[in-house]
Amino acid sequence: MSDTLTADVIGRRVEVNGEHATVRFAGVVPPVAGPWLGVEWDNPERGKHDGSHEGTVYFKCRHPTGGSFIRPNKVNFGTDFLTAIKNRYVLEDGPEEDRKEQIVTIGNKPVETIGFDSIMKQQSQLSKLQEVSLRNCAVSCAGEKGGVAEACPNIRKVDLSKNLLSSWDEVIHIADQLRHLEVLNVSHVYSKEQTRWCQPKGNFIYIVLVLNQTGITWAEVLRCVAGCPGLEELYLESNNIFISERPTDVLQTVKLLDLSSNQLIDENQLYLIAHLPRLEQLILSDTGISSLHFPDAGIGCKTSMFPSLKYLVVNDNQISQWSFFNELEKLPSLRALSCLRNPLTKEDKEAETARLLIIASIGQLKTLNKCEILPEERRRAELDYRKAFGNEWKQAGGHKDPEKNRLSEEFLTAHPRYQFLCLKYGAPEDWELKTQQPLMLKNQLLTLKIKYPHQLDQKVLEKQLPGSMTIQKVKGLLSRLLKVPVSDLLLSYESPKKPGREIELENDLKSLQFYSVENGDCLLVRW
């Protein structure tokens, strides 16, 4: 760009030596003569200041080192869509072929042309394009009106990620000319202008819309998709989205919704999208979610929420309670689940234990962590589960005669499928419960450290405790050692494998093994 500045550069997206930024200021910065652009970098480590120079604030940045002053001739304001396509997809002819003469007839008059074959060849190449990737090609605008529609009428898939589009209007100007467009990706297209994401003027036939890492808000999402009545897949990863309202007239055709890495989302917000009628896949990886409840469904009942949901992804979250999976049993259509890298499903020697417990907890599940659940595996999981919790079942009022069953509400809440498993395989016999527990839940001695965060004068103990020991019995042992009432004790633990993460042992009836306590872990005791 030349050193001549115009007023419309403010808010424009630019590229400088491969780094992207937004223009926040254009003008003179004394005492140095000549025009300057003040830019805010996408990567704040690239900058030098916050938009100030020698005590004068020329523009503001979100980060104290997010800004720089740059000469206009060092900045790339990008190119139009059609030029970018030609640069990437048109095969250039050699200079000799370009100079070939050809006689064509226009009307009744013969005309000599130079390079006619080359032009026809370019047009043919462009008109055949159906999939276009212009990722990181510095596209900033649509270009001449109607030019895209004339040159590339058959494009169905476009990747415009990591470009210099400053507004949603520019995206619309491009998409409006591609009447067969089904897949549009504008990820990593940053612009902080509040009016950027507006409702399209017409309708589009998008099937897939990718808006990952764009800074879009939920309200803007709803306005944006209003022009996409047939949308089936929507990707919104890493946008700091907070679901603020229920979609009523939009998203009704969406089958896949990706909300990964939006750390503000919690289970209360999920209720707002729980009645999307066709939603089959929901991706909630790395959202920090730890719990999920369907209050409209009691024990053994199905929820009315997420009626079509078949596949749920909750990888890389904070799921530490088995009640999470009990709630998933209430989803009427759930068939596949991915829950890798959670506190309860960590990748170690207990991974198989967690897998079997999840299978036993969700009866309709066909695939877990992308591995098919075979009938033999389900039978093993359910029989082990039935046997492992048989003594608890008896203590809670369970009886081989269904008419004499008087199970406590607490047991039914913790093991909502247990009664069904008794009907399916028969109630556990007394001789079964006297034998060694199944391998998946076998008794084992755990060597644990015991610390007292609020009583630093207390000596750190090391104890060997059975993995099957309940939290209630652990508290009883500690009560005798410390001379503190059981009711005053609060227990949690931390593991060297999960530094900085503390997991509460909140249910007295559960075992240490239930909470995945392992050798070398540390019990934290407070009162």
C-alpha positions as CSV (number, residue, x, y, z in Angstrom):
1,M,0.0,0.0,0.0
2,S,1.2,3.6,-0.7
3,D,1.7,6.2,2.0
4,T,-1.6,7.8,1.1
5,L,-4.2,7.1,3.8
6,T,-8.0,7.1,3.6
7,A,-10.5,7.2,6.4
8,D,-12.0,3.8,5.6
9,V,-8.9,1.9,6.7
10,I,-10.0,1.9,10.4
11,G,-11.2,-1.6,11.3
12,R,-9.6,-3.2,8.2
13,R,-7.9,-6.5,8.6
14,V,-4.3,-6.5,7.5
15,E,-1.3,-8.8,7.1
16,V,2.3,-7.8,8.0
17,N,5.1,-10.3,7.4
18,G,2.7,-13.2,7.8
19,E,1.1,-11.9,11.0
20,H,-2.6,-10.7,11.1
21,A,-3.8,-7.5,12.8
22,T,-6.6,-5.0,12.8
23,V,-6.1,-1.3,11.9
24,R,-7.1,0.9,14.9
25,F,-5.5,4.2,13.9
26,A,-4.4,6.1,10.8
27,G,-2.6,9.4,10.9
28,V,0.5,11.3,12.1
29,V,2.4,10.3,15.2
30,P,4.7,13.2,16.2
31,P,7.6,13.9,16.2
32,V,8.2,11.5,13.4
33,A,6.9,12.9,10.1
34,G,4.7,11.0,7.7
35,P,1.6,8.8,8.0
36,W,1.3,5.8,10.3
37,L,-1.1,3.0,10.9
38,G,-1.7,1.8,14.4
39,V,-2.5,-1.9,14.5
40,E,-3.7,-4.3,17.1
41,W,-2.1,-7.7,16.6
42,D,-4.0,-11.0,16.8
43,N,-0.9,-12.3,18.6
44,P,-0.3,-9.7,21.4
45,E,3.3,-10.9,21.8
46,R,4.0,-9.5,18.3
47,G,3.3,-5.9,19.5
48,K,5.3,-3.4,21.5
49,H,2.8,-1.2,23.4
50,D,-0.9,-0.6,24.1
51,G,-1.6,2.1,21.5
52,S,0.2,5.0,23.3
53,H,3.3,6.9,22.4
54,E,5.1,9.4,24.5
55,G,2.0,9.9,26.8
56,T,-0.5,10.2,24.0
57,V,-3.1,7.5,23.5
58,Y,-3.7,7.0,19.8
59,F,-5.8,3.8,20.1
60,K,-6.5,1.2,22.7
61,C,-5.6,-2.5,22.8
62,R,-6.9,-5.4,24.9
63,H,-3.4,-6.4,25.7
64,P,-0.6,-4.1,27.0
65,T,1.8,-5.3,24.2
66,G,-0.9,-5.8,21.5
67,G,-0.2,-2.7,19.5
68,S,2.4,-1.3,17.0
69,F,2.8,1.7,14.6
70,I,3.6,0.6,11.0
71,R,4.2,2.5,7.8
72,P,1.3,2.0,5.3
73,N,3.6,0.7,2.6
74,K,4.6,-2.2,4.8
75,V,1.0,-3.4,5.2
76,N,-0.9,-5.9,3.0
77,F,-4.6,-5.1,2.9
78,G,-5.3,-8.3,0.9
79,T,-6.9,-9.2,-2.4
80,D,-10.3,-9.9,-3.7
81,F,-11.9,-13.4,-3.8
82,L,-11.7,-13.9,-7.6
83,T,-8.1,-12.8,-7.9
84,A,-7.1,-15.2,-5.0
85,I,-8.8,-18.1,-6.9
86,K,-7.0,-17.3,-10.1
87,N,-3.7,-17.0,-8.3
88,R,-4.2,-20.4,-6.8
89,Y,-6.1,-22.5,-9.3
90,V,-5.5,-21.1,-12.8
91,L,-2.7,-22.8,-14.7
92,E,-0.7,-20.1,-16.5
93,D,0.2,-20.7,-20.1
94,G,3.8,-20.2,-21.4
95,P,4.7,-16.9,-23.1
96,E,4.8,-18.4,-26.6
97,E,1.3,-19.9,-26.3
98,D,0.0,-16.6,-25.0
99,R,1.2,-14.8,-28.2
100,K,-0.5,-17.3,-30.6
101,E,-2.8,-15.6,-33.0
102,Q,-6.2,-16.9,-33.9
103,I,-8.9,-15.8,-36.4
104,V,-12.4,-15.7,-35.0
105,T,-15.6,-14.3,-36.6
106,I,-17.6,-11.7,-34.8
107,G,-20.8,-11.1,-36.8
108,N,-19.6,-11.3,-40.4
109,K,-16.2,-9.8,-39.7
110,P,-13.0,-11.9,-39.1
111,V,-11.0,-10.6,-36.1
112,E,-7.4,-11.5,-35.1
113,T,-7.0,-12.3,-31.4
114,I,-3.9,-12.9,-29.3
115,G,-4.1,-15.2,-26.2
116,F,-7.7,-16.2,-26.9
117,D,-7.0,-19.8,-26.1
118,S,-5.4,-18.9,-22.8
119,I,-8.5,-16.9,-21.7
120,M,-10.9,-19.7,-22.7
121,K,-8.7,-22.2,-20.8
122,Q,-8.8,-20.0,-17.7
123,Q,-12.5,-19.6,-17.8
124,S,-12.9,-23.4,-18.3
125,Q,-10.7,-24.1,-15.3
126,L,-12.6,-21.8,-13.1
127,S,-16.1,-22.9,-14.2
128,K,-15.2,-26.5,-13.3
129,L,-14.2,-25.7,-9.7
130,Q,-16.4,-27.2,-7.0
131,E,-14.1,-27.2,-4.0
132,V,-12.0,-24.2,-3.2
133,S,-9.5,-23.7,-0.4
134,L,-8.2,-20.1,0.0
135,R,-7.0,-20.6,3.6
136,N,-4.5,-17.9,4.5
137,C,-4.6,-16.3,1.1
138,A,-5.2,-12.7,2.3
139,V,-8.7,-12.5,0.9
140,S,-10.3,-9.3,2.1
141,C,-13.3,-8.7,-0.2
142,A,-15.6,-10.1,-2.8
143,G,-14.3,-8.0,-5.6
144,E,-16.2,-6.7,-8.7
145,K,-19.9,-7.3,-8.4
146,G,-21.0,-10.4,-10.2
147,G,-17.5,-11.4,-11.1
148,V,-17.5,-14.5,-8.8
149,A,-20.9,-15.7,-10.1
150,E,-19.8,-15.4,-13.7
151,A,-16.4,-17.0,-13.3
152,C,-17.1,-19.8,-10.7
153,P,-20.7,-20.7,-10.9
154,N,-20.3,-24.3,-9.7
155,I,-18.4,-23.9,-6.4
156,R,-20.0,-26.0,-3.6
157,K,-17.3,-25.8,-0.9
158,V,-15.2,-22.9,0.2
159,D,-12.5,-22.6,2.9
160,L,-11.9,-18.9,3.7
161,S,-10.3,-19.5,7.1
162,K,-7.4,-17.3,8.3
163,N,-8.1,-14.5,5.8
164,L,-8.5,-10.7,6.1
165,L,-12.3,-10.4,5.8
166,S,-13.2,-7.4,8.0
167,S,-17.0,-7.9,8.1
168,W,-19.6,-10.6,7.7
169,D,-21.0,-8.4,4.9
170,E,-17.9,-9.3,2.8
171,V,-18.6,-13.0,3.4
172,I,-22.2,-12.5,2.3
173,H,-21.1,-10.6,-0.9
174,I,-19.0,-13.7,-1.8
175,A,-21.5,-16.3,-0.8
176,D,-24.4,-14.5,-2.4
177,Q,-22.8,-15.2,-5.8
178,L,-22.2,-18.9,-5.2
179,R,-25.8,-20.2,-5.4
180,H,-24.7,-23.9,-5.1
181,L,-22.5,-23.3,-2.0
182,E,-23.1,-26.0,0.6
183,V,-20.0,-25.8,2.8
184,L,-18.5,-22.5,4.1
185,N,-15.5,-22.2,6.4
186,V,-14.6,-18.8,7.8
187,S,-12.7,-19.9,10.9
188,H,-10.0,-17.7,12.3
189,V,-11.4,-14.6,10.7
190,Y,-11.1,-12.1,13.5
191,S,-13.0,-8.9,13.7
192,K,-14.1,-7.2,16.9
193,E,-16.5,-4.8,15.2
194,Q,-19.9,-5.1,17.1
195,T,-22.0,-5.0,13.9
196,R,-20.0,-7.5,12.0
197,W,-22.2,-10.6,12.3
198,C,-25.5,-9.5,10.8
199,Q,-28.5,-11.4,9.4
200,P,-28.0,-12.2,5.7
201,K,-30.4,-10.5,3.3
202,G,-31.3,-13.7,1.5
203,N,-31.4,-17.4,2.1
204,F,-28.5,-19.8,1.4
205,I,-28.4,-23.5,0.9
206,Y,-25.5,-24.0,3.4
207,I,-25.4,-27.5,4.8
208,V,-22.2,-26.9,6.7
209,L,-21.0,-23.6,8.3
210,V,-17.7,-23.4,10.2
211,L,-17.1,-20.4,12.4
212,N,-14.4,-21.7,14.7
213,Q,-12.3,-19.0,16.6
214,T,-14.0,-16.0,15.1
215,G,-15.0,-14.2,18.3
216,I,-18.7,-14.5,17.4
217,T,-21.3,-14.4,20.2
218,W,-24.3,-16.6,20.6
219,A,-26.7,-13.7,19.7
220,E,-24.7,-13.1,16.5
221,V,-24.8,-16.8,15.7
222,L,-28.6,-16.8,15.8
223,R,-28.7,-13.7,13.5
224,C,-26.1,-15.2,11.2
225,V,-27.8,-18.6,10.7
226,A,-31.2,-17.0,10.1
227,G,-30.4,-17.0,6.4
228,C,-29.5,-20.7,6.4
229,P,-32.8,-22.6,6.7
230,G,-31.3,-25.9,5.7
231,L,-28.2,-25.8,7.9
232,E,-27.2,-29.3,9.1
233,E,-23.7,-28.8,10.7
234,L,-22.5,-25.8,12.7
235,Y,-19.0,-25.6,14.1
236,L,-18.4,-22.9,16.8
237,E,-15.2,-24.0,18.5
238,S,-13.1,-21.6,20.7
239,N,-15.4,-18.5,20.7
240,N,-15.9,-17.9,24.4
241,I,-19.6,-18.5,23.7
242,F,-22.2,-18.1,26.4
243,I,-25.5,-19.5,25.3
244,S,-27.8,-16.6,26.3
245,E,-31.1,-17.5,24.6
246,R,-33.1,-20.4,23.2
247,P,-33.1,-20.7,19.4
248,T,-36.7,-20.7,18.4
249,D,-37.0,-20.1,14.6
250,V,-33.4,-21.1,13.8
251,L,-31.1,-24.1,14.1
252,Q,-34.2,-26.3,13.7
253,T,-32.5,-28.5,11.0
254,V,-29.1,-28.7,12.6
255,K,-27.9,-32.3,13.1
256,L,-24.3,-31.5,14.4
257,L,-23.3,-28.8,16.8
258,D,-19.7,-28.3,17.8
259,L,-19.2,-26.1,20.9
260,S,-15.7,-27.4,21.8
261,S,-13.4,-25.2,23.8
262,N,-16.0,-22.7,24.9
263,Q,-15.2,-22.6,28.6
264,L,-18.1,-20.4,29.6
265,I,-20.7,-23.1,28.8
266,D,-22.3,-25.0,31.7
267,E,-25.2,-27.4,32.0
268,N,-27.8,-24.7,32.6
269,Q,-27.0,-23.2,29.2
270,L,-27.3,-26.6,27.6
271,Y,-31.0,-26.6,28.6
272,L,-31.5,-23.8,26.1
273,I,-30.5,-26.0,23.2
274,A,-32.0,-29.2,24.6
275,H,-35.1,-29.0,22.4
276,L,-33.5,-28.7,19.0
277,P,-35.6,-31.4,17.2
278,R,-33.0,-32.8,14.8
279,L,-29.7,-32.5,16.8
280,E,-28.0,-35.9,16.5
281,Q,-24.3,-35.0,17.4
282,L,-23.2,-32.6,20.2
283,I,-19.5,-31.9,20.7
284,L,-18.7,-30.5,24.1
285,S,-15.0,-31.3,24.4
286,D,-12.8,-29.0,26.5
287,T,-15.7,-26.9,27.9
288,G,-14.9,-27.6,31.5
289,I,-18.3,-29.3,32.0
290,S,-18.5,-31.6,35.1
291,S,-22.1,-32.4,35.6
292,L,-25.3,-32.9,33.7
293,H,-28.9,-33.4,34.9
294,F,-32.3,-33.9,33.3
295,P,-34.7,-32.8,36.0
296,D,-37.8,-33.7,34.0
297,A,-36.9,-37.5,34.2
298,G,-37.0,-39.6,37.3
299,I,-35.2,-42.9,38.0
300,G,-35.6,-45.3,35.1
301,C,-37.4,-42.7,32.9
302,K,-36.3,-41.0,29.7
303,T,-35.9,-37.2,29.3
304,S,-37.7,-35.1,26.8
305,M,-34.5,-33.1,26.2
306,F,-32.2,-33.8,23.3
307,P,-34.8,-36.2,21.7
308,S,-32.7,-37.0,18.6
309,L,-29.2,-37.0,20.2
310,K,-27.3,-40.1,19.1
311,Y,-23.6,-39.1,19.6
312,L,-22.2,-37.1,22.5
313,V,-18.6,-36.0,22.8
314,V,-17.3,-34.8,26.2
315,N,-13.6,-35.4,26.0
316,D,-11.1,-33.3,28.0
317,N,-13.5,-32.1,30.7
318,Q,-13.9,-32.3,34.5
319,I,-16.2,-35.3,34.8
320,S,-15.4,-36.9,38.2
321,Q,-18.8,-38.3,39.3
322,W,-20.4,-41.5,38.1
323,S,-23.8,-39.8,38.3
324,F,-22.9,-38.1,35.1
325,F,-23.2,-41.4,33.2
326,N,-26.4,-42.3,35.1
327,E,-28.0,-39.2,33.7
328,L,-26.9,-40.1,30.1
329,E,-29.0,-43.2,30.5
330,K,-32.0,-40.9,30.4
331,L,-31.3,-39.7,26.8
332,P,-33.7,-41.7,24.6
333,S,-31.6,-41.8,21.4
334,L,-28.0,-41.9,22.7
335,R,-26.0,-44.6,21.0
336,A,-22.4,-43.4,21.0
337,L,-20.3,-41.6,23.6
338,S,-16.7,-40.3,23.7
339,C,-15.5,-39.3,27.1
340,L,-11.7,-39.5,27.0
341,R,-9.3,-37.7,29.3
342,N,-11.7,-37.0,32.2
343,P,-10.8,-37.7,35.9
344,L,-13.0,-40.9,35.8
345,T,-11.7,-42.1,32.4
346,K,-8.0,-41.4,32.5
347,E,-5.7,-43.4,30.2
348,D,-4.0,-45.8,32.6
349,K,-4.4,-49.2,34.1
350,E,-8.0,-48.4,35.3
351,A,-9.2,-47.4,31.8
352,E,-10.8,-50.8,31.3
353,T,-12.6,-50.6,34.7
354,A,-14.1,-47.2,33.8
355,R,-15.1,-48.5,30.3
356,L,-17.0,-51.5,31.8
357,L,-18.7,-49.3,34.4
358,I,-19.9,-46.8,31.7
359,I,-21.2,-49.6,29.6
360,A,-23.2,-51.1,32.5
361,S,-24.6,-47.6,33.3
362,I,-25.9,-46.8,29.8
363,G,-27.9,-49.6,28.5
364,Q,-28.6,-48.4,24.9
365,L,-24.9,-47.5,24.2
366,K,-23.5,-49.2,21.1
367,T,-20.1,-47.3,20.8
368,L,-17.8,-46.0,23.5
369,N,-14.8,-43.9,22.7
370,K,-15.1,-44.9,19.0
371,C,-14.9,-48.6,19.9
372,E,-17.9,-50.8,19.3
373,I,-19.5,-52.5,22.3
374,L,-19.9,-56.1,21.4
375,P,-22.6,-58.2,23.1
376,E,-20.0,-60.3,25.0
377,E,-18.5,-57.1,26.4
378,R,-21.9,-55.7,27.5
379,R,-22.8,-59.0,29.2
380,R,-19.4,-59.0,31.1
381,A,-19.8,-55.4,32.2
382,E,-23.4,-55.8,33.4
383,L,-22.7,-59.1,35.3
384,D,-19.6,-57.6,36.9
385,Y,-21.6,-54.5,37.9
386,R,-24.4,-56.6,39.3
387,K,-22.0,-58.7,41.4
388,A,-19.8,-55.8,42.5
389,F,-22.6,-53.8,44.0
390,G,-24.6,-56.8,45.2
391,N,-23.8,-56.3,48.9
392,E,-24.7,-52.7,48.7
393,W,-28.0,-53.7,47.1
394,K,-28.8,-56.1,49.9
395,Q,-27.9,-53.6,52.6
396,A,-30.1,-51.0,50.9
397,G,-33.2,-53.4,51.0
398,G,-32.7,-55.5,48.0
399,H,-34.4,-58.9,47.9
400,K,-34.5,-61.8,45.4
401,D,-38.2,-61.6,45.5
402,P,-39.2,-58.4,43.6
403,E,-42.3,-58.0,45.8
404,K,-40.1,-57.8,48.9
405,N,-37.7,-55.2,47.5
406,R,-37.6,-52.1,49.6
407,L,-34.6,-50.4,48.0
408,S,-33.6,-47.0,49.5
409,E,-33.9,-44.0,47.2
410,E,-30.2,-43.3,47.7
411,F,-29.3,-46.7,46.2
412,L,-31.7,-46.3,43.3
413,T,-30.2,-42.9,42.6
414,A,-26.6,-44.2,42.6
415,H,-27.5,-47.4,40.6
416,P,-30.6,-46.6,38.5
417,R,-30.1,-49.7,36.3
418,Y,-29.4,-52.2,39.0
419,Q,-33.0,-53.4,39.3
420,F,-33.2,-53.9,35.5
421,L,-30.0,-56.0,35.6
422,C,-31.5,-58.1,38.3
423,L,-34.5,-58.7,36.1
424,K,-32.2,-59.4,33.1
425,Y,-29.8,-61.8,34.8
426,G,-31.5,-62.6,38.1
427,A,-30.8,-61.2,41.5
428,P,-27.3,-62.0,42.9
429,E,-27.1,-65.2,45.0
430,D,-25.6,-65.1,48.4
431,W,-22.8,-67.4,47.4
432,E,-21.9,-65.0,44.6
433,L,-21.5,-62.1,47.0
434,K,-19.2,-64.2,49.3
435,T,-16.7,-64.9,46.6
436,Q,-14.0,-62.6,45.4
437,Q,-15.2,-59.5,43.6
438,P,-14.8,-59.4,39.9
439,L,-11.3,-58.5,38.6
440,M,-12.5,-55.0,37.5
441,L,-13.4,-54.1,41.1
442,K,-11.1,-56.4,43.1
443,N,-9.9,-55.5,46.6
444,Q,-6.4,-54.2,46.6
445,L,-4.3,-52.4,49.2
446,L,-3.5,-48.8,48.3
447,T,-0.5,-47.0,49.9
448,L,-1.7,-43.5,50.6
449,K,-0.3,-40.4,52.2
450,I,-2.6,-38.5,54.6
451,K,-2.2,-34.7,54.9
452,Y,-4.0,-32.0,56.9
453,P,-4.0,-28.7,54.9
454,H,-5.5,-26.7,57.8
455,Q,-3.4,-28.3,60.6
456,L,0.2,-28.0,59.4
457,D,1.5,-29.2,62.8
458,Q,0.0,-32.6,62.2
459,K,2.5,-35.2,61.0
460,V,1.9,-36.6,57.5
461,L,0.9,-40.3,57.7
462,E,1.2,-43.1,55.3
463,K,-1.4,-45.9,55.4
464,Q,-2.4,-48.9,53.5
465,L,-6.1,-49.1,52.8
466,P,-8.2,-51.5,50.8
467,G,-9.5,-50.0,47.5
468,S,-12.9,-51.3,48.4
469,M,-13.0,-49.4,51.7
470,T,-15.9,-46.9,51.8
471,I,-15.4,-43.2,52.5
472,Q,-17.5,-43.7,55.6
473,K,-15.1,-46.3,57.0
474,V,-12.1,-44.1,56.1
475,K,-13.6,-41.3,58.1
476,G,-14.2,-43.7,61.0
477,L,-10.5,-44.7,60.9
478,L,-9.4,-41.1,60.8
479,S,-11.8,-40.1,63.5
480,R,-10.2,-42.6,65.9
481,L,-6.7,-41.5,64.9
482,L,-7.4,-37.7,65.2
483,K,-10.0,-37.7,68.0
484,V,-12.3,-35.7,65.7
485,P,-16.0,-36.4,65.2
486,V,-16.8,-38.2,62.0
487,S,-19.4,-35.6,61.1
488,D,-16.7,-32.9,61.1
489,L,-14.4,-34.5,58.6
490,L,-14.2,-33.5,55.0
491,L,-12.2,-35.7,52.6
492,S,-10.7,-35.1,49.2
493,Y,-7.6,-36.4,47.4
494,E,-5.0,-35.3,44.9
495,S,-2.9,-37.4,42.5
496,P,0.6,-36.8,41.1
497,K,-0.9,-37.7,37.7
498,K,-3.3,-34.7,38.1
499,P,-1.2,-31.9,39.6
500,G,-3.2,-29.0,40.9
501,R,-6.5,-30.8,40.8
502,E,-8.3,-31.8,44.0
503,I,-11.2,-34.3,43.9
504,E,-13.8,-34.3,46.7
505,L,-14.8,-37.7,48.3
506,E,-18.3,-36.5,48.9
507,N,-20.4,-39.7,49.0
508,D,-19.8,-41.7,52.2
509,L,-21.2,-44.9,50.7
510,K,-18.7,-45.0,47.8
511,S,-15.4,-46.7,47.9
512,L,-11.9,-45.3,47.3
513,Q,-11.8,-47.3,44.1
514,F,-15.0,-45.7,42.9
515,Y,-13.2,-42.3,43.0
516,S,-10.2,-43.8,41.2
517,V,-7.9,-43.4,44.1
518,E,-4.5,-45.1,43.4
519,N,-1.3,-46.0,45.0
520,G,0.8,-43.0,45.8
521,D,-2.2,-40.6,45.9
522,C,-2.7,-38.2,48.9
523,L,-5.8,-38.0,51.1
524,L,-6.5,-34.5,52.2
525,V,-8.3,-34.3,55.6
526,R,-10.0,-31.1,56.8
527,W,-12.2,-30.3,59.8
